[in-house]
Amino acid sequence: MEHTNEFLHNLIQLSLRSKDTEIGCEECEAELDQYVDLLLAGEDPAQVMPALEQHLSVCSCCHSEYEALLVAVIAAAEGE
Ligand SMILES: [Zn+2]
């Protein structure tokens, strides 16, 4: 039984480590332009930048920034 627990423990540690793709607000801000560009290009940014997508889903601060950027970019595109 102890062996099994140890195995599971290692497995959990490993899966936690692989979640290191999580990004912070600074990285999110830095890549937000690219995310919006992908979206407007008809791509699926969640597929290309899953870490950013994940951050947006948990960080309301960055999400409102993302919405503001999206509105600004669309407004600029319509103004052309
Ligand atoms: Zn954030």
PDB file of the backbone (N, CA, C, O) and the ligand in Angstrom, with CONECT records:
HET     ZN  A 101       1
ATOM      1  N   MET A   1       0.825  -1.212   0.000  1.00  0.00           N
ATOM      2  CA  MET A   1       0.000   0.000   0.000  1.00  0.00           C
ATOM      3  C   MET A   1       0.861   1.265   0.000  1.00  0.00           C
ATOM      4  O   MET A   1       0.554   2.254  -0.665  1.00  0.00           O
ATOM      5  N   GLU A   2       1.947   1.193   0.769  1.00  0.00           N
ATOM      6  CA  GLU A   2       2.810   2.366   0.847  1.00  0.00           C
ATOM      7  C   GLU A   2       3.381   2.726  -0.520  1.00  0.00           C
ATOM      8  O   GLU A   2       3.537   3.891  -0.884  1.00  0.00           O
ATOM      9  N   HIS A   3       3.688   1.646  -1.264  1.00  0.00           N
ATOM     10  CA  HIS A   3       4.242   1.871  -2.594  1.00  0.00           C
ATOM     11  C   HIS A   3       3.248   2.591  -3.486  1.00  0.00           C
ATOM     12  O   HIS A   3       3.602   3.489  -4.251  1.00  0.00           O
ATOM     13  N   THR A   4       2.000   2.176  -3.370  1.00  0.00           N
ATOM     14  CA  THR A   4       0.959   2.790  -4.183  1.00  0.00           C
ATOM     15  C   THR A   4       0.812   4.267  -3.842  1.00  0.00           C
ATOM     16  O   THR A   4       0.681   5.116  -4.724  1.00  0.00           O
ATOM     17  N   ASN A   5       0.834   4.553  -2.551  1.00  0.00           N
ATOM     18  CA  ASN A   5       0.698   5.946  -2.138  1.00  0.00           C
ATOM     19  C   ASN A   5       1.857   6.800  -2.653  1.00  0.00           C
ATOM     20  O   ASN A   5       1.687   7.946  -3.070  1.00  0.00           O
ATOM     21  N   GLU A   6       3.026   6.195  -2.606  1.00  0.00           N
ATOM     22  CA  GLU A   6       4.193   6.930  -3.074  1.00  0.00           C
ATOM     23  C   GLU A   6       4.094   7.213  -4.569  1.00  0.00           C
ATOM     24  O   GLU A   6       4.436   8.291  -5.055  1.00  0.00           O
ATOM     25  N   PHE A   7       3.609   6.195  -5.271  1.00  0.00           N
ATOM     26  CA  PHE A   7       3.437   6.347  -6.718  1.00  0.00           C
ATOM     27  C   PHE A   7       2.445   7.463  -7.020  1.00  0.00           C
ATOM     28  O   PHE A   7       2.685   8.319  -7.872  1.00  0.00           O
ATOM     29  N   LEU A   8       1.330   7.432  -6.303  1.00  0.00           N
ATOM     30  CA  LEU A   8       0.314   8.463  -6.522  1.00  0.00           C
ATOM     31  C   LEU A   8       0.860   9.849  -6.171  1.00  0.00           C
ATOM     32  O   LEU A   8       0.604  10.837  -6.861  1.00  0.00           O
ATOM     33  N   HIS A   9       1.603   9.885  -5.097  1.00  0.00           N
ATOM     34  CA  HIS A   9       2.186  11.154  -4.670  1.00  0.00           C
ATOM     35  C   HIS A   9       3.092  11.732  -5.758  1.00  0.00           C
ATOM     36  O   HIS A   9       3.029  12.918  -6.079  1.00  0.00           O
ATOM     37  N   ASN A  10       3.932  10.862  -6.313  1.00  0.00           N
ATOM     38  CA  ASN A  10       4.816  11.306  -7.392  1.00  0.00           C
ATOM     39  C   ASN A  10       4.040  11.781  -8.606  1.00  0.00           C
ATOM     40  O   ASN A  10       4.392  12.756  -9.269  1.00  0.00           O
ATOM     41  N   LEU A  11       2.977  11.053  -8.864  1.00  0.00           N
ATOM     42  CA  LEU A  11       2.153  11.383 -10.016  1.00  0.00           C
ATOM     43  C   LEU A  11       1.516  12.761  -9.840  1.00  0.00           C
ATOM     44  O   LEU A  11       1.449  13.559 -10.774  1.00  0.00           O
ATOM     45  N   ILE A  12       1.053  13.015  -8.622  1.00  0.00           N
ATOM     46  CA  ILE A  12       0.431  14.307  -8.325  1.00  0.00           C
ATOM     47  C   ILE A  12       1.456  15.423  -8.429  1.00  0.00           C
ATOM     48  O   ILE A  12       1.180  16.485  -8.985  1.00  0.00           O
ATOM     49  N   GLN A  13       2.643  15.172  -7.889  1.00  0.00           N
ATOM     50  CA  GLN A  13       3.709  16.164  -7.972  1.00  0.00           C
ATOM     51  C   GLN A  13       4.026  16.493  -9.425  1.00  0.00           C
ATOM     52  O   GLN A  13       4.230  17.648  -9.800  1.00  0.00           O
ATOM     53  N   LEU A  14       4.059  15.444 -10.219  1.00  0.00           N
ATOM     54  CA  LEU A  14       4.393  15.590 -11.627  1.00  0.00           C
ATOM     55  C   LEU A  14       3.338  16.408 -12.362  1.00  0.00           C
ATOM     56  O   LEU A  14       3.662  17.288 -13.160  1.00  0.00           O
ATOM     57  N   SER A  15       2.084  16.111 -12.086  1.00  0.00           N
ATOM     58  CA  SER A  15       1.008  16.821 -12.772  1.00  0.00           C
ATOM     59  C   SER A  15       0.954  18.268 -12.307  1.00  0.00           C
ATOM     60  O   SER A  15       0.582  19.157 -13.073  1.00  0.00           O
ATOM     61  N   LEU A  16       1.327  18.507 -11.052  1.00  0.00           N
ATOM     62  CA  LEU A  16       1.370  19.879 -10.561  1.00  0.00           C
ATOM     63  C   LEU A  16       2.463  20.655 -11.271  1.00  0.00           C
ATOM     64  O   LEU A  16       2.301  21.820 -11.634  1.00  0.00           O
ATOM     65  N   ARG A  17       3.591  19.964 -11.458  1.00  0.00           N
ATOM     66  CA  ARG A  17       4.717  20.634 -12.094  1.00  0.00           C
ATOM     67  C   ARG A  17       4.417  20.971 -13.551  1.00  0.00           C
ATOM     68  O   ARG A  17       4.846  22.006 -14.063  1.00  0.00           O
ATOM     69  N   SER A  18       3.675  20.084 -14.209  1.00  0.00           N
ATOM     70  CA  SER A  18       3.363  20.331 -15.606  1.00  0.00           C
ATOM     71  C   SER A  18       2.375  21.484 -15.763  1.00  0.00           C
ATOM     72  O   SER A  18       2.147  21.984 -16.865  1.00  0.00           O
ATOM     73  N   LYS A  19       1.788  21.900 -14.619  1.00  0.00           N
ATOM     74  CA  LYS A  19       0.882  23.046 -14.676  1.00  0.00           C
ATOM     75  C   LYS A  19       1.643  24.363 -14.574  1.00  0.00           C
ATOM     76  O   LYS A  19       1.050  25.433 -14.433  1.00  0.00           O
ATOM     77  N   ASP A  20       2.971  24.261 -14.647  1.00  0.00           N
ATOM     78  CA  ASP A  20       3.801  25.443 -14.561  1.00  0.00           C
ATOM     79  C   ASP A  20       3.634  26.388 -15.741  1.00  0.00           C
ATOM     80  O   ASP A  20       4.289  27.427 -15.823  1.00  0.00           O
ATOM     81  N   THR A  21       2.748  26.009 -16.650  1.00  0.00           N
ATOM     82  CA  THR A  21       2.504  26.874 -17.792  1.00  0.00           C
ATOM     83  C   THR A  21       1.685  28.097 -17.389  1.00  0.00           C
ATOM     84  O   THR A  21       1.484  29.013 -18.187  1.00  0.00           O
ATOM     85  N   GLU A  22       1.215  28.101 -16.143  1.00  0.00           N
ATOM     86  CA  GLU A  22       0.433  29.246 -15.677  1.00  0.00           C
ATOM     87  C   GLU A  22       1.266  30.513 -15.739  1.00  0.00           C
ATOM     88  O   GLU A  22       2.452  30.511 -15.409  1.00  0.00           O
ATOM     89  N   ILE A  23       0.641  31.579 -16.159  1.00  0.00           N
ATOM     90  CA  ILE A  23       1.375  32.835 -16.294  1.00  0.00           C
ATOM     91  C   ILE A  23       0.824  33.860 -15.314  1.00  0.00           C
ATOM     92  O   ILE A  23      -0.260  33.687 -14.758  1.00  0.00           O
ATOM     93  N   GLY A  24       1.572  34.910 -15.115  1.00  0.00           N
ATOM     94  CA  GLY A  24       1.147  35.985 -14.232  1.00  0.00           C
ATOM     95  C   GLY A  24       0.581  37.143 -15.033  1.00  0.00           C
ATOM     96  O   GLY A  24       0.514  37.095 -16.261  1.00  0.00           O
ATOM     97  N   CYS A  25       0.173  38.187 -14.319  1.00  0.00           N
ATOM     98  CA  CYS A  25      -0.476  39.325 -14.961  1.00  0.00           C
ATOM     99  C   CYS A  25       0.469  40.044 -15.933  1.00  0.00           C
ATOM    100  O   CYS A  25       0.039  40.525 -16.981  1.00  0.00           O
ATOM    101  N   GLU A  26       1.754  40.114 -15.580  1.00  0.00           N
ATOM    102  CA  GLU A  26       2.691  40.821 -16.462  1.00  0.00           C
ATOM    103  C   GLU A  26       2.832  40.117 -17.799  1.00  0.00           C
ATOM    104  O   GLU A  26       2.816  40.752 -18.853  1.00  0.00           O
ATOM    105  N   GLU A  27       2.972  38.773 -17.743  1.00  0.00           N
ATOM    106  CA  GLU A  27       3.090  38.010 -18.986  1.00  0.00           C
ATOM    107  C   GLU A  27       1.798  38.094 -19.786  1.00  0.00           C
ATOM    108  O   GLU A  27       1.801  38.180 -21.014  1.00  0.00           O
ATOM    109  N   CYS A  28       0.696  38.066 -19.046  1.00  0.00           N
ATOM    110  CA  CYS A  28      -0.610  38.155 -19.685  1.00  0.00           C
ATOM    111  C   CYS A  28      -0.729  39.462 -20.470  1.00  0.00           C
ATOM    112  O   CYS A  28      -1.135  39.475 -21.632  1.00  0.00           O
ATOM    113  N   GLU A  29      -0.364  40.559 -19.805  1.00  0.00           N
ATOM    114  CA  GLU A  29      -0.425  41.871 -20.438  1.00  0.00           C
ATOM    115  C   GLU A  29       0.457  41.940 -21.673  1.00  0.00           C
ATOM    116  O   GLU A  29       0.080  42.511 -22.696  1.00  0.00           O
ATOM    117  N   ALA A  30       1.649  41.340 -21.557  1.00  0.00           N
ATOM    118  CA  ALA A  30       2.625  41.389 -22.639  1.00  0.00           C
ATOM    119  C   ALA A  30       2.134  40.626 -23.871  1.00  0.00           C
ATOM    120  O   ALA A  30       2.490  40.968 -24.998  1.00  0.00           O
ATOM    121  N   GLU A  31       1.323  39.599 -23.655  1.00  0.00           N
ATOM    122  CA  GLU A  31       0.906  38.753 -24.771  1.00  0.00           C
ATOM    123  C   GLU A  31      -0.542  38.987 -25.198  1.00  0.00           C
ATOM    124  O   GLU A  31      -1.058  38.333 -26.105  1.00  0.00           O
ATOM    125  N   LEU A  32      -1.178  39.936 -24.519  1.00  0.00           N
ATOM    126  CA  LEU A  32      -2.589  40.189 -24.792  1.00  0.00           C
ATOM    127  C   LEU A  32      -2.826  40.666 -26.226  1.00  0.00           C
ATOM    128  O   LEU A  32      -3.814  40.296 -26.860  1.00  0.00           O
ATOM    129  N   ASP A  33      -1.916  41.483 -26.722  1.00  0.00           N
ATOM    130  CA  ASP A  33      -2.004  41.976 -28.103  1.00  0.00           C
ATOM    131  C   ASP A  33      -2.074  40.821 -29.093  1.00  0.00           C
ATOM    132  O   ASP A  33      -2.903  40.785 -30.002  1.00  0.00           O
ATOM    133  N   GLN A  34      -1.163  39.881 -28.871  1.00  0.00           N
ATOM    134  CA  GLN A  34      -1.062  38.722 -29.755  1.00  0.00           C
ATOM    135  C   GLN A  34      -2.338  37.882 -29.694  1.00  0.00           C
ATOM    136  O   GLN A  34      -2.826  37.363 -30.698  1.00  0.00           O
ATOM    137  N   TYR A  35      -2.852  37.774 -28.474  1.00  0.00           N
ATOM    138  CA  TYR A  35      -4.081  37.002 -28.252  1.00  0.00           C
ATOM    139  C   TYR A  35      -5.233  37.608 -29.040  1.00  0.00           C
ATOM    140  O   TYR A  35      -5.977  36.898 -29.716  1.00  0.00           O
ATOM    141  N   VAL A  36      -5.371  38.918 -28.947  1.00  0.00           N
ATOM    142  CA  VAL A  36      -6.445  39.622 -29.652  1.00  0.00           C
ATOM    143  C   VAL A  36      -6.238  39.537 -31.166  1.00  0.00           C
ATOM    144  O   VAL A  36      -7.195  39.384 -31.925  1.00  0.00           O
ATOM    145  N   ASP A  37      -4.979  39.636 -31.594  1.00  0.00           N
ATOM    146  CA  ASP A  37      -4.658  39.509 -33.016  1.00  0.00           C
ATOM    147  C   ASP A  37      -5.125  38.161 -33.567  1.00  0.00           C
ATOM    148  O   ASP A  37      -5.722  38.086 -34.641  1.00  0.00           O
ATOM    149  N   LEU A  38      -4.844  37.111 -32.816  1.00  0.00           N
ATOM    150  CA  LEU A  38      -5.240  35.760 -33.225  1.00  0.00           C
ATOM    151  C   LEU A  38      -6.761  35.663 -33.338  1.00  0.00           C
ATOM    152  O   LEU A  38      -7.309  35.099 -34.285  1.00  0.00           O
ATOM    153  N   LEU A  39      -7.406  36.232 -32.341  1.00  0.00           N
ATOM    154  CA  LEU A  39      -8.862  36.196 -32.295  1.00  0.00           C
ATOM    155  C   LEU A  39      -9.452  36.885 -33.527  1.00  0.00           C
ATOM    156  O   LEU A  39     -10.378  36.372 -34.154  1.00  0.00           O
ATOM    157  N   LEU A  40      -8.902  38.058 -33.864  1.00  0.00           N
ATOM    158  CA  LEU A  40      -9.412  38.837 -34.993  1.00  0.00           C
ATOM    159  C   LEU A  40      -9.055  38.183 -36.328  1.00  0.00           C
ATOM    160  O   LEU A  40      -9.726  38.395 -37.337  1.00  0.00           O
ATOM    161  N   ALA A  41      -7.981  37.381 -36.314  1.00  0.00           N
ATOM    162  CA  ALA A  41      -7.559  36.687 -37.529  1.00  0.00           C
ATOM    163  C   ALA A  41      -8.397  35.429 -37.763  1.00  0.00           C
ATOM    164  O   ALA A  41      -8.202  34.714 -38.746  1.00  0.00           O
ATOM    165  N   GLY A  42      -9.325  35.171 -36.854  1.00  0.00           N
ATOM    166  CA  GLY A  42     -10.174  34.005 -37.008  1.00  0.00           C
ATOM    167  C   GLY A  42      -9.562  32.734 -36.458  1.00  0.00           C
ATOM    168  O   GLY A  42     -10.093  31.640 -36.649  1.00  0.00           O
ATOM    169  N   GLU A  43      -8.428  32.889 -35.764  1.00  0.00           N
ATOM    170  CA  GLU A  43      -7.795  31.733 -35.133  1.00  0.00           C
ATOM    171  C   GLU A  43      -8.461  31.499 -33.774  1.00  0.00           C
ATOM    172  O   GLU A  43      -9.281  32.290 -33.309  1.00  0.00           O
ATOM    173  N   ASP A  44      -8.075  30.380 -33.160  1.00  0.00           N
ATOM    174  CA  ASP A  44      -8.562  30.099 -31.821  1.00  0.00           C
ATOM    175  C   ASP A  44      -7.420  30.332 -30.840  1.00  0.00           C
ATOM    176  O   ASP A  44      -6.579  29.453 -30.648  1.00  0.00           O
ATOM    177  N   PRO A  45      -7.382  31.512 -30.214  1.00  0.00           N
ATOM    178  CA  PRO A  45      -6.257  31.835 -29.327  1.00  0.00           C
ATOM    179  C   PRO A  45      -6.132  30.883 -28.147  1.00  0.00           C
ATOM    180  O   PRO A  45      -5.042  30.705 -27.604  1.00  0.00           O
ATOM    181  N   ALA A  46      -7.232  30.278 -27.751  1.00  0.00           N
ATOM    182  CA  ALA A  46      -7.191  29.329 -26.629  1.00  0.00           C
ATOM    183  C   ALA A  46      -6.341  28.110 -26.975  1.00  0.00           C
ATOM    184  O   ALA A  46      -5.739  27.494 -26.096  1.00  0.00           O
ATOM    185  N   GLN A  47      -6.296  27.766 -28.269  1.00  0.00           N
ATOM    186  CA  GLN A  47      -5.479  26.640 -28.720  1.00  0.00           C
ATOM    187  C   GLN A  47      -4.010  27.033 -28.806  1.00  0.00           C
ATOM    188  O   GLN A  47      -3.120  26.257 -28.459  1.00  0.00           O
ATOM    189  N   VAL A  48      -3.779  28.241 -29.271  1.00  0.00           N
ATOM    190  CA  VAL A  48      -2.402  28.703 -29.479  1.00  0.00           C
ATOM    191  C   VAL A  48      -1.758  29.154 -28.175  1.00  0.00           C
ATOM    192  O   VAL A  48      -0.582  28.894 -27.920  1.00  0.00           O
ATOM    193  N   MET A  49      -2.552  29.834 -27.359  1.00  0.00           N
ATOM    194  CA  MET A  49      -2.015  30.363 -26.103  1.00  0.00           C
ATOM    195  C   MET A  49      -2.879  29.926 -24.919  1.00  0.00           C
ATOM    196  O   MET A  49      -3.558  30.745 -24.300  1.00  0.00           O
ATOM    197  N   PRO A  50      -2.846  28.635 -24.614  1.00  0.00           N
ATOM    198  CA  PRO A  50      -3.706  28.118 -23.544  1.00  0.00           C
ATOM    199  C   PRO A  50      -3.410  28.722 -22.171  1.00  0.00           C
ATOM    200  O   PRO A  50      -4.311  28.872 -21.346  1.00  0.00           O
ATOM    201  N   ALA A  51      -2.145  29.068 -21.931  1.00  0.00           N
ATOM    202  CA  ALA A  51      -1.778  29.633 -20.628  1.00  0.00           C
ATOM    203  C   ALA A  51      -2.430  30.994 -20.429  1.00  0.00           C
ATOM    204  O   ALA A  51      -2.882  31.330 -19.335  1.00  0.00           O
ATOM    205  N   LEU A  52      -2.470  31.765 -21.505  1.00  0.00           N
ATOM    206  CA  LEU A  52      -3.085  33.088 -21.429  1.00  0.00           C
ATOM    207  C   LEU A  52      -4.595  32.964 -21.259  1.00  0.00           C
ATOM    208  O   LEU A  52      -5.215  33.672 -20.466  1.00  0.00           O
ATOM    209  N   GLU A  53      -5.164  32.038 -22.032  1.00  0.00           N
ATOM    210  CA  GLU A  53      -6.593  31.766 -21.931  1.00  0.00           C
ATOM    211  C   GLU A  53      -6.959  31.389 -20.498  1.00  0.00           C
ATOM    212  O   GLU A  53      -7.961  31.848 -19.949  1.00  0.00           O
ATOM    213  N   GLN A  54      -6.114  30.536 -19.908  1.00  0.00           N
ATOM    214  CA  GLN A  54      -6.341  30.078 -18.547  1.00  0.00           C
ATOM    215  C   GLN A  54      -6.273  31.257 -17.576  1.00  0.00           C
ATOM    216  O   GLN A  54      -7.090  31.364 -16.661  1.00  0.00           O
ATOM    217  N   HIS A  55      -5.314  32.122 -17.777  1.00  0.00           N
ATOM    218  CA  HIS A  55      -5.158  33.268 -16.880  1.00  0.00           C
ATOM    219  C   HIS A  55      -6.361  34.201 -16.990  1.00  0.00           C
ATOM    220  O   HIS A  55      -6.854  34.709 -15.983  1.00  0.00           O
ATOM    221  N   LEU A  56      -6.823  34.421 -18.198  1.00  0.00           N
ATOM    222  CA  LEU A  56      -7.974  35.296 -18.397  1.00  0.00           C
ATOM    223  C   LEU A  56      -9.217  34.762 -17.699  1.00  0.00           C
ATOM    224  O   LEU A  56     -10.062  35.523 -17.227  1.00  0.00           O
ATOM    225  N   SER A  57      -9.310  33.434 -17.645  1.00  0.00           N
ATOM    226  CA  SER A  57     -10.506  32.836 -17.054  1.00  0.00           C
ATOM    227  C   SER A  57     -10.500  32.942 -15.524  1.00  0.00           C
ATOM    228  O   SER A  57     -11.545  32.824 -14.885  1.00  0.00           O
ATOM    229  N   VAL A  58      -9.321  33.164 -14.945  1.00  0.00           N
ATOM    230  CA  VAL A  58      -9.255  33.240 -13.484  1.00  0.00           C
ATOM    231  C   VAL A  58      -8.955  34.644 -12.975  1.00  0.00           C
ATOM    232  O   VAL A  58      -9.152  34.925 -11.793  1.00  0.00           O
ATOM    233  N   CYS A  59      -8.481  35.529 -13.849  1.00  0.00           N
ATOM    234  CA  CYS A  59      -8.078  36.866 -13.420  1.00  0.00           C
ATOM    235  C   CYS A  59      -9.028  37.914 -14.007  1.00  0.00           C
ATOM    236  O   CYS A  59      -8.954  38.244 -15.190  1.00  0.00           O
ATOM    237  N   SER A  60      -9.918  38.427 -13.159  1.00  0.00           N
ATOM    238  CA  SER A  60     -10.917  39.382 -13.658  1.00  0.00           C
ATOM    239  C   SER A  60     -10.261  40.686 -14.077  1.00  0.00           C
ATOM    240  O   SER A  60     -10.756  41.386 -14.960  1.00  0.00           O
ATOM    241  N   CYS A  61      -9.134  41.010 -13.433  1.00  0.00           N
ATOM    242  CA  CYS A  61      -8.403  42.230 -13.758  1.00  0.00           C
ATOM    243  C   CYS A  61      -7.919  42.189 -15.218  1.00  0.00           C
ATOM    244  O   CYS A  61      -8.149  43.122 -15.986  1.00  0.00           O
ATOM    245  N   CYS A  62      -7.248  41.095 -15.579  1.00  0.00           N
ATOM    246  CA  CYS A  62      -6.739  40.951 -16.939  1.00  0.00           C
ATOM    247  C   CYS A  62      -7.892  40.772 -17.929  1.00  0.00           C
ATOM    248  O   CYS A  62      -7.797  41.193 -19.081  1.00  0.00           O
ATOM    249  N   HIS A  63      -8.967  40.152 -17.478  1.00  0.00           N
ATOM    250  CA  HIS A  63     -10.077  39.921 -18.394  1.00  0.00           C
ATOM    251  C   HIS A  63     -10.724  41.237 -18.807  1.00  0.00           C
ATOM    252  O   HIS A  63     -11.098  41.415 -19.966  1.00  0.00           O
ATOM    253  N   SER A  64     -10.853  42.159 -17.853  1.00  0.00           N
ATOM    254  CA  SER A  64     -11.443  43.447 -18.209  1.00  0.00           C
ATOM    255  C   SER A  64     -10.499  44.227 -19.111  1.00  0.00           C
ATOM    256  O   SER A  64     -10.937  44.982 -19.978  1.00  0.00           O
ATOM    257  N   GLU A  65      -9.191  44.038 -18.900  1.00  0.00           N
ATOM    258  CA  GLU A  65      -8.201  44.680 -19.766  1.00  0.00           C
ATOM    259  C   GLU A  65      -8.288  44.112 -21.183  1.00  0.00           C
ATOM    260  O   GLU A  65      -8.173  44.833 -22.175  1.00  0.00           O
ATOM    261  N   TYR A  66      -8.493  42.806 -21.243  1.00  0.00           N
ATOM    262  CA  TYR A  66      -8.639  42.115 -22.518  1.00  0.00           C
ATOM    263  C   TYR A  66      -9.872  42.622 -23.273  1.00  0.00           C
ATOM    264  O   TYR A  66      -9.817  42.861 -24.479  1.00  0.00           O
ATOM    265  N   GLU A  67     -10.977  42.782 -22.550  1.00  0.00           N
ATOM    266  CA  GLU A  67     -12.197  43.286 -23.184  1.00  0.00           C
ATOM    267  C   GLU A  67     -12.000  44.708 -23.693  1.00  0.00           C
ATOM    268  O   GLU A  67     -12.440  45.056 -24.788  1.00  0.00           O
ATOM    269  N   ALA A  68     -11.327  45.529 -22.878  1.00  0.00           N
ATOM    270  CA  ALA A  68     -11.068  46.911 -23.271  1.00  0.00           C
ATOM    271  C   ALA A  68     -10.203  46.969 -24.527  1.00  0.00           C
ATOM    272  O   ALA A  68     -10.443  47.772 -25.429  1.00  0.00           O
ATOM    273  N   LEU A  69      -9.188  46.096 -24.568  1.00  0.00           N
ATOM    274  CA  LEU A  69      -8.290  46.045 -25.721  1.00  0.00           C
ATOM    275  C   LEU A  69      -9.044  45.600 -26.968  1.00  0.00           C
ATOM    276  O   LEU A  69      -8.858  46.143 -28.057  1.00  0.00           O
ATOM    277  N   LEU A  70      -9.897  44.602 -26.782  1.00  0.00           N
ATOM    278  CA  LEU A  70     -10.681  44.075 -27.893  1.00  0.00           C
ATOM    279  C   LEU A  70     -11.576  45.167 -28.481  1.00  0.00           C
ATOM    280  O   LEU A  70     -11.656  45.336 -29.698  1.00  0.00           O
ATOM    281  N   VAL A  71     -12.245  45.902 -27.594  1.00  0.00           N
ATOM    282  CA  VAL A  71     -13.117  46.991 -28.028  1.00  0.00           C
ATOM    283  C   VAL A  71     -12.308  48.062 -28.766  1.00  0.00           C
ATOM    284  O   VAL A  71     -12.739  48.577 -29.798  1.00  0.00           O
ATOM    285  N   ALA A  72     -11.136  48.388 -28.226  1.00  0.00           N
ATOM    286  CA  ALA A  72     -10.292  49.413 -28.830  1.00  0.00           C
ATOM    287  C   ALA A  72      -9.805  48.986 -30.213  1.00  0.00           C
ATOM    288  O   ALA A  72      -9.789  49.788 -31.146  1.00  0.00           O
ATOM    289  N   VAL A  73      -9.406  47.708 -30.340  1.00  0.00           N
ATOM    290  CA  VAL A  73      -8.890  47.206 -31.606  1.00  0.00           C
ATOM    291  C   VAL A  73      -9.992  47.148 -32.655  1.00  0.00           C
ATOM    292  O   VAL A  73      -9.768  47.485 -33.817  1.00  0.00           O
ATOM    293  N   ILE A  74     -11.176  46.723 -32.246  1.00  0.00           N
ATOM    294  CA  ILE A  74     -12.296  46.661 -33.182  1.00  0.00           C
ATOM    295  C   ILE A  74     -12.695  48.066 -33.620  1.00  0.00           C
ATOM    296  O   ILE A  74     -12.985  48.295 -34.794  1.00  0.00           O
ATOM    297  N   ALA A  75     -12.711  49.004 -32.677  1.00  0.00           N
ATOM    298  CA  ALA A  75     -13.054  50.393 -32.986  1.00  0.00           C
ATOM    299  C   ALA A  75     -12.033  50.968 -33.965  1.00  0.00           C
ATOM    300  O   ALA A  75     -12.399  51.684 -34.897  1.00  0.00           O
ATOM    301  N   ALA A  76     -10.761  50.656 -33.756  1.00  0.00           N
ATOM    302  CA  ALA A  76      -9.699  51.148 -34.638  1.00  0.00           C
ATOM    303  C   ALA A  76      -9.833  50.549 -36.026  1.00  0.00           C
ATOM    304  O   ALA A  76      -9.612  51.230 -37.027  1.00  0.00           O
ATOM    305  N   ALA A  77     -10.198  49.268 -36.084  1.00  0.00           N
ATOM    306  CA  ALA A  77     -10.353  48.595 -37.365  1.00  0.00           C
ATOM    307  C   ALA A  77     -11.514  49.174 -38.149  1.00  0.00           C
ATOM    308  O   ALA A  77     -11.451  49.307 -39.371  1.00  0.00           O
ATOM    309  N   GLU A  78     -12.580  49.519 -37.428  1.00  0.00           N
ATOM    310  CA  GLU A  78     -13.749  50.100 -38.090  1.00  0.00           C
ATOM    311  C   GLU A  78     -13.481  51.519 -38.554  1.00  0.00           C
ATOM    312  O   GLU A  78     -14.103  52.006 -39.499  1.00  0.00           O
ATOM    313  N   GLY A  79     -12.549  52.176 -37.880  1.00  0.00           N
ATOM    314  CA  GLY A  79     -12.222  53.549 -38.218  1.00  0.00           C
ATOM    315  C   GLY A  79     -11.367  53.659 -39.467  1.00  0.00           C
ATOM    316  O   GLY A  79     -11.238  54.741 -40.040  1.00  0.00           O
ATOM    317  N   GLU A  80     -10.782  52.546 -39.893  1.00  0.00           N
ATOM    318  CA  GLU A  80      -9.876  52.587 -41.041  1.00  0.00           C
ATOM    319  C   GLU A  80     -10.604  52.786 -42.359  1.00  0.00           C
ATOM    320  O   GLU A  80      -9.970  52.841 -43.413  1.00  0.00           O
TER     321      GLU A  80
HETATM  322 ZN    ZN A 101      -3.968  38.840 -14.429  1.00  0.00          ZN2+
END
